[in-house]
Amino acid sequence: MKDYANEFKGKRVLITGGSRGIGAAAAQRLIDGGASVVVTARSRHEETPAEATFITGDLRSKEGAEAVANEAINILGGLDILIHSAGAARVQLTSMDQIPEAEWLDSLDINFLAGLRITHAVLPALRESVLSSIVYVSAGGLTPFGGPLSHYGAAKAALNNYAKNLAKELAPAGIRVNVVTPGPIITPGGDEVRNTITSAMGITDEQFFAGVPLQGRGGRSEELAEPIAFLVSDRASYITGHNHFVTGGWGELA
Ligand SMILES: NC(=O)c1ccc[n+]([C@@H]2O[C@H](COP(=O)([O-])OP(=O)(O)OC[C@H]3O[C@@H](n4cnc5c(N)ncnc54)[C@H](OP(=O)(O)O)[C@@H]3O)[C@@H](O)[C@H]2O)c1
């Protein structure tokens, strides 16, 4: 019988944005399954799993991403799994044409190009592994967010498209690529976005979450970590190229 408790034993994993929120929960889930995990972000956080190796890095440049990839691969002695959760949504309470050019560029940098850069830097290592896989934590796969987050949505849409192409390109090599799209998840980053929106709209958290079909509640990071763990596990060995919605029905059942 398969030992699911230790299904990640021997797996070498890099998790971007693994210092907190969804990335940290995914790191803890894989560590609990026996994986060796390196997490990276610009700074450590109190949520950063103690059993993960933390490396400092900024993915907003090719050099930054390559430095992270090289250090992680050195520490782990190779790489089997990349989970890219780093991202940032800065709400702009204005119309799209008033969002400064610098914000569009910064959003593209962290929400799209960071994923591309870290992927390209680790691909040679992933190609050497057996049954390797990638999961991107994205957003906005269903409906546009609207003006205040349009720059974020456009960058994540680019990431979704990139991931789909990559899945096709890497499929013959047996490397699986999937995307997970979260609904409103209670994390430091998610809370910041929600607080800005609820303050601007003059509504409570309860009113905000009322739009989520599943019990009108926000999701927990662990509820994202579980499907991410499934997708990078050998249990998902025939799944590639999909965007998986983990949203409590938000946007999907509307
Ligand atoms: N929470 C939600 O409701 C929600 C919904 C849809 C999609 N998402 C997506 O899910 C992912 C995780 O979100 P979260 O809610 O867990 O966010 P979070 O709590 O803000 O965590 C984001 C992580 O990304 C890292 N990061 C940000 N900028 C970085 C940079 N330039 N270089 C390296 N690392 C960087 C952060 O660490 P540092 O700041 O220290 O670098 C942190 O570890 C993001 O891609 C987000 O867009 C979240």
PDBQT file of the ligand as one rigid body, heavy atoms in Angstrom, charges set to zero:
ROOT
HETATM    1  N1  LIG A 301      -4.855  35.809  -0.737  1.00  0.00    +0.000 N 
HETATM    2  C1  LIG A 301      -5.701  35.881  -1.745  1.00  0.00    +0.000 C 
HETATM    3  O1  LIG A 301      -6.892  36.165  -1.555  1.00  0.00    +0.000 OA
HETATM    4  C2  LIG A 301      -5.250  35.601  -3.149  1.00  0.00    +0.000 A 
HETATM    5  C3  LIG A 301      -6.236  35.533  -4.145  1.00  0.00    +0.000 A 
HETATM    6  C4  LIG A 301      -5.854  35.263  -5.468  1.00  0.00    +0.000 A 
HETATM    7  C5  LIG A 301      -4.512  35.067  -5.765  1.00  0.00    +0.000 A 
HETATM    8  N2  LIG A 301      -3.567  35.144  -4.782  1.00  0.00    +0.000 N 
HETATM    9  C6  LIG A 301      -2.162  34.921  -5.173  1.00  0.00    +0.000 C 
HETATM   10  O2  LIG A 301      -1.613  33.932  -4.330  1.00  0.00    +0.000 OA
HETATM   11  C7  LIG A 301      -0.206  34.139  -4.153  1.00  0.00    +0.000 C 
HETATM   12  C8  LIG A 301       0.112  34.159  -2.665  1.00  0.00    +0.000 C 
HETATM   13  O3  LIG A 301      -0.661  35.183  -2.087  1.00  0.00    +0.000 OA
HETATM   14  P1  LIG A 301      -0.772  35.401  -0.510  1.00  0.00    +0.000 P 
HETATM   15  O4  LIG A 301      -2.140  35.855  -0.255  1.00  0.00    +0.000 OA
HETATM   16  O5  LIG A 301      -0.176  34.240   0.210  1.00  0.00    +0.000 OA
HETATM   17  O6  LIG A 301       0.182  36.688  -0.414  1.00  0.00    +0.000 OA
HETATM   18  P2  LIG A 301       1.154  37.256   0.720  1.00  0.00    +0.000 P 
HETATM   19  O7  LIG A 301       0.662  36.872   2.054  1.00  0.00    +0.000 OA
HETATM   20  O8  LIG A 301       1.308  38.688   0.416  1.00  0.00    +0.000 OA
HETATM   21  O9  LIG A 301       2.495  36.488   0.348  1.00  0.00    +0.000 OA
HETATM   22  C9  LIG A 301       3.172  36.822  -0.838  1.00  0.00    +0.000 C 
HETATM   23  C10 LIG A 301       4.551  36.209  -0.828  1.00  0.00    +0.000 C 
HETATM   24  O10 LIG A 301       5.250  36.669  -1.996  1.00  0.00    +0.000 OA
HETATM   25  C11 LIG A 301       6.506  37.238  -1.581  1.00  0.00    +0.000 C 
HETATM   26  N3  LIG A 301       6.945  38.293  -2.510  1.00  0.00    +0.000 N 
HETATM   27  C12 LIG A 301       6.289  39.436  -2.810  1.00  0.00    +0.000 A 
HETATM   28  N4  LIG A 301       7.024  40.194  -3.635  1.00  0.00    +0.000 NA
HETATM   29  C13 LIG A 301       8.172  39.510  -3.866  1.00  0.00    +0.000 A 
HETATM   30  C14 LIG A 301       9.342  39.743  -4.640  1.00  0.00    +0.000 A 
HETATM   31  N5  LIG A 301       9.507  40.886  -5.329  1.00  0.00    +0.000 N 
HETATM   32  N6  LIG A 301      10.321  38.802  -4.677  1.00  0.00    +0.000 NA
HETATM   33  C15 LIG A 301      10.194  37.673  -3.962  1.00  0.00    +0.000 A 
HETATM   34  N7  LIG A 301       9.110  37.361  -3.221  1.00  0.00    +0.000 NA
HETATM   35  C16 LIG A 301       8.114  38.285  -3.166  1.00  0.00    +0.000 A 
HETATM   36  C17 LIG A 301       6.208  37.785  -0.187  1.00  0.00    +0.000 C 
HETATM   37  O11 LIG A 301       7.359  38.003   0.620  1.00  0.00    +0.000 OA
HETATM   38  P3  LIG A 301       8.163  39.414   0.635  1.00  0.00    +0.000 P 
HETATM   39  O12 LIG A 301       7.132  40.511   0.512  1.00  0.00    +0.000 OA
HETATM   40  O13 LIG A 301       8.901  39.433   1.936  1.00  0.00    +0.000 OA
HETATM   41  O14 LIG A 301       9.081  39.367  -0.525  1.00  0.00    +0.000 OA
HETATM   42  C18 LIG A 301       5.383  36.638   0.379  1.00  0.00    +0.000 C 
HETATM   43  O15 LIG A 301       6.208  35.566   0.757  1.00  0.00    +0.000 OA
HETATM   44  C19 LIG A 301       0.101  35.469  -4.843  1.00  0.00    +0.000 C 
HETATM   45  O16 LIG A 301       0.667  35.215  -6.100  1.00  0.00    +0.000 OA
HETATM   46  C20 LIG A 301      -1.257  36.137  -4.990  1.00  0.00    +0.000 C 
HETATM   47  O17 LIG A 301      -1.311  37.003  -6.094  1.00  0.00    +0.000 OA
HETATM   48  C21 LIG A 301      -3.907  35.411  -3.485  1.00  0.00    +0.000 A 
ENDROOT
TORSDOF 0
